[in-house]
Amino acid sequence: MEKYINEWNKECYRGVTNETPFSADLFHYPEWQPKEYGEYSLAFHSELGSLTVLRRMTGFGYIDIESGFRDKDGKFWLASGDVDVRESDEKTVGEAIQFVKRMANTCIGE
């Protein structure tokens, strides 16, 4: 697995497979970050797609953590309700992707 910066100046990894070991250390902070309420976003981009974590203030006045996965075909899954894939105890990237898909309750492969 090799880290590189792509043509859109995003940190990415090549050589990632479903069997690649999964770790919170794979995520980076994108250039833009929310500014209030301790909000943050994190991303892990590879040729399998992108895993993301967002901690944000909802429109209902509470903090939520959401995990997302966008595959290489543009389909998107979003698991909201304090779901942080980094804390899922999944051992491989493939398992982490399946965790987000299984927990998805907002967008499901749309």
C-alpha positions in Angstrom: 0.0 0.0 0.0 1.3 3.4 -1.0 0.1 6.9 0.0 0.1 9.6 -2.6 -1.5 12.9 -3.5 -3.9 12.7 -6.4 -4.6 15.3 -9.1 -7.2 17.1 -6.9 -4.7 17.4 -4.1 -6.3 14.7 -2.0 -4.4 12.2 0.1 -5.1 8.7 -1.3 -3.8 5.1 -1.1 -3.1 2.7 -3.9 -2.6 -1.0 -3.6 -5.5 -1.3 -1.2 -7.6 -4.5 -1.3 -10.5 -5.8 0.8 -7.8 -7.7 2.8 -5.7 -4.7 3.6 -5.5 -4.1 7.4 -7.9 -1.4 8.6 -6.8 1.3 11.0 -8.0 4.8 12.1 -4.5 5.9 11.0 -5.5 5.6 7.4 -7.8 8.7 7.7 -6.7 12.2 7.2 -8.3 15.6 7.7 -9.4 17.1 4.4 -8.4 20.7 3.7 -11.8 22.1 4.7 -12.9 21.6 8.3 -16.0 22.7 10.1 -15.3 25.5 12.6 -17.9 25.2 15.4 -19.0 22.8 18.1 -15.9 20.5 17.8 -17.0 19.4 14.4 -14.6 17.5 12.1 -14.4 15.4 9.0 -12.0 12.6 8.1 -11.5 10.7 4.9 -9.7 7.6 3.6 -9.5 7.4 -0.2 -8.4 4.3 -2.2 -9.2 2.6 -5.4 -11.9 0.7 -3.6 -13.7 4.0 -2.8 -13.8 6.5 0.0 -14.6 5.9 3.7 -15.5 9.1 5.6 -16.3 10.1 9.2 -18.1 13.4 10.0 -18.8 14.8 13.4 -21.3 17.6 13.2 -24.0 19.6 14.9 -27.4 18.5 13.5 -30.3 20.8 12.7 -31.9 19.4 15.9 -29.2 20.8 18.2 -27.1 17.8 19.0 -23.8 16.4 17.8 -23.9 13.3 15.6 -21.2 11.2 14.1 -21.8 9.7 10.6 -19.7 7.2 8.6 -20.0 7.1 4.9 -18.7 5.0 2.0 -18.7 6.0 -1.7 -17.8 3.2 -4.1 -15.9 3.7 -7.4 -19.2 3.8 -9.3 -20.5 6.7 -7.2 -22.9 4.7 -5.0 -23.1 6.1 -1.4 -24.0 4.6 1.9 -24.4 6.7 5.1 -24.7 5.5 8.6 -25.8 8.2 11.1 -26.6 8.0 14.8 -23.1 8.1 16.4 -21.6 5.5 14.0 -17.8 5.9 13.7 -16.3 3.2 11.4 -12.9 3.9 13.0 -14.2 2.5 16.3 -15.9 -0.5 14.7 -13.2 -3.1 15.6 -13.2 -4.2 11.9 -9.8 -5.8 11.0 -9.7 -5.2 7.2 -10.7 -2.4 4.8 -13.3 -4.8 3.2 -14.8 -5.4 6.7 -14.9 -1.7 7.4 -16.7 -1.1 4.1 -19.2 -3.8 4.9 -19.7 -2.3 8.4 -20.8 1.0 6.9 -23.1 -0.7 4.4 -24.6 -2.8 7.1 -25.2 0.2 9.4 -26.4 2.5 6.7 -29.7 4.1 7.6 -29.7 7.4 5.6 -28.4 6.6 2.1 -28.2 3.0 1.0 -26.3 2.6 -2.2 -27.8 5.6 -3.9 
